[in-house]
Amino acid sequence: MNDSLISPVVTGRPPINEAEKGKSAETQGVGTVATARKQLNVQILQSSMELTIQAGDKSLELVFRAAIERINELLEPELGPNALQNAQAQDNSPEGTAARIVSLSTGFFEAYAAQHPDKDQATKAENFVALIRSGFEKGFNEAADILKGLDVFQGDIEAGVMKTHELVQKGFDDFLASKLSPPADAAEHAH
């Protein structure tokens, strides 16, 4: 039977024109299928991101996840995969998001310190905070870029994201200061 006589409804493909007759069966429609898949993937991603962003406080969840992913990547060589875990049923306010990022990332200091017995406490603390701060900044910038690309990085969302950034930085600063300060009873014995 001649392919050009088979209805496109029966075969599921358009009729073959004279220019396509010379192409192999493997190459016919491959570009169309690949293009359709790309378009579908883009639509799925856009729909998914739109649903996430529409929920308001979900933008901070994006910041949290991106920051945690990057911190995980940087901690993995020393502390193994998924050193930080994303908690379920989270408080996605700026305070809640910042507290989780700081708590989860600084909670691995002792394990990090044990991996570096040759360094003094101050150096360990400074290097650790620099490492987690670097991961946070990278993840934060990626999340902010996504929100900007979706044209939602404005108003309350931008204010919440920037407040989260400020609170995380303060949390890292406070953590470092606590590790650099001598313990209270050591200061009392010095007098």
N, C-alpha and C positions, 0 to 999 in steps of 0.2 A: 504494500500500500504506500502511496506517495505521501510523505510528511506534510506537504503543503495542502493536502486535501483534508487532513484531520482537523476537526474543529478545535480552537483554543480552549473551549469549555471542556472538551473530553480530555485533552492532554494537560491542561493547567498551564499552558504557555502560549505566548502569542504565535500566530502563524509565521512560518519562515518565509522571509522575502528572498529575492534573487541574490542579494548581497550576502545573506547569511548562509546560503546553501554550501559555500565552500568551507565554512568553519566546522571544526570538530564538535561533537556533541558535548564534550567536556567544557569547551570555552563558551558555548552559547548560554547566555543568561547568568554567568558567574559574576560579571560586573554588576548586574542588576541586583542579584542576591546580596552581594557584599555591600552595595550602597543601601539597600533596604535594611540590612542588619545594622549598619552604622547609624542610619536615621532612627531606627527603633531604639538602639542603645542611647542615643542622645535624648530622645523623647522620654525614656524611662528615667535617665539621670535627672533631666530637668523637672519632671513630675515629682520625683523623689525629693529633690532639693526644695522645690516649691512647697511641698507639704511640710517639710521640716522647718523651713523659714516661716511659714504662715503661723506656726504655733507660737510665735513670739519668743519665748524663753529658750526655744530650741537652738537659736543662734549661739547661745553660750554653751550648749551641749556640743556643738560643732567645735568651738574653741577648745573645750575640755578634751574631746576625743583626739583632735589634731595634736594638741600639746602632749597628751599622754603617749600617743603613738611615737612621736619624735623622742621623748624622754626614754621610752622603752627601747628604741633603736640604739640610743647612746649608752644605755646601761646594760644592754644585752651581752656585750663581750665580757663583762665582769660579773654580772649577776644572773645571766641566763635570759631566755626569752620570756616576754610578758612579765617583766619585773613589777610593773604596775598593772593593776586590774581595774577595769571600768565598772563601777558599782551600778547596780540596777536601782530603779525608783529613786532618782536623785533630786536634790534641791538644785534647780538650775538658775537660781538667783546669782548675781555677781559674787555675793559673799559665799554662798554654798559651793559654787563652781571653783572659786579661788581656794577655798579651804580644802576641797578634795585634791586639787592639783598639788598644793603645798604639802598636805598630809601624806598623800600617796608617794610623792617623789622624795620627800625628805625622810620618810620612814625607812629608806634603804641605806641611810648613812652608815650604820654600824656594819652592814655587810660590805659596803664599799670600803670602809676604813680597814676592815679585816683583810681585804685584798691588797692593801698597801702598808704592810707593817714597817717598811723602811722610812716612812715619812712621819713627821711630827703631826700632832693633832690639828694645829692651825693650818698647815699645808693641806692635810687631808680635807678639812672642812672647806677651805677656799677652792680647792680643785673640784670637790664634789658639787658645790653650789654653782661653780662656773659651768660644769657639765650639765646639770639639770636646768640651769637658766638658759643655756644654749639650746637645749631640746625644746624648752617651753617657747622661746622666741621663734624658733623655726616653725613649730606647730601653730603658734598664734598667728604669725604672718601668713601662713598658708590658709588658715581659716578666715582671716580678715580679707584676703584676696578673693576667696570664694564668695564671701558676703558682698564685697564690692562688685564682683562680676555679676552677681544676681541683682545688683542695684538695690540692696536692702540695708547697706551699711550706712545708716542715717538715723536720726531721731533717737528713740528709746533703745533700739538695738545697738547702735553705735555707742551710746552712753553706757549701756550695760556691759558691752564687750570691753570698752576702755577702762571701766571701773574694775572689771575682773583682772585686766592686765596690771593695773596699779596695785590691787590687793595681792596678787601673786608675787609681784616684785617686792612688796613690803614683807610678805611672808618669808621669802627667800632671804631678805636682808636680816630679818629678826632671827631666823634660824642660824644664819652665819654668825651673827653677834652672840647668840647663846653658846655657840661652840668655841668662840674666840675668848669669851669672858671666863675668868677663873671661877670655879664653883664658890658659892657664898661662904662655906665653912673654910675653904682654903684662904680666902681673903681675911677672915677673922683670925686665923692662926698667924698671918703675916704681921699682925700688930703686936 
